Amino acid sequence: MKWSRRNIWTVILLSCLVFWAILLTGLNAVA
């Protein structure tokens, strides 16, 4: 499986978005 730079950045950005979405949801649930 050959990874291109674009695919790597896409995965990184998606991971960050998912992380922030979960974090914000958790904070809203606690608050």
C-alpha positions as CSV (number, residue, x, y, z in Angstrom):
1,M,0.0,0.0,0.0
2,K,1.6,3.2,-1.2
3,W,0.7,6.3,0.8
4,S,0.8,9.7,-0.9
5,R,1.4,12.9,1.0
6,R,-2.2,14.0,0.3
7,N,-3.6,10.8,1.8
8,I,-1.4,11.2,4.9
9,W,-2.5,14.8,5.5
10,T,-6.2,13.8,4.9
11,V,-6.0,11.1,7.6
12,I,-4.2,13.5,10.0
13,L,-6.8,16.2,9.5
14,L,-9.7,13.8,9.9
15,S,-8.2,12.4,13.1
16,C,-7.9,15.9,14.5
17,L,-11.5,16.7,13.6
18,V,-12.8,13.5,15.2
19,F,-10.7,14.2,18.3
20,W,-12.0,17.7,18.8
21,A,-15.6,16.6,18.1
22,I,-15.4,13.9,20.8
23,L,-13.6,16.3,23.2
24,L,-16.2,19.1,22.8
25,T,-19.1,16.6,23.1
26,G,-17.5,15.2,26.3
27,L,-17.1,18.7,27.7
28,N,-20.7,19.6,26.9
29,A,-21.9,16.4,28.6
30,V,-19.9,17.2,31.7
31,A,-20.8,20.9,31.9
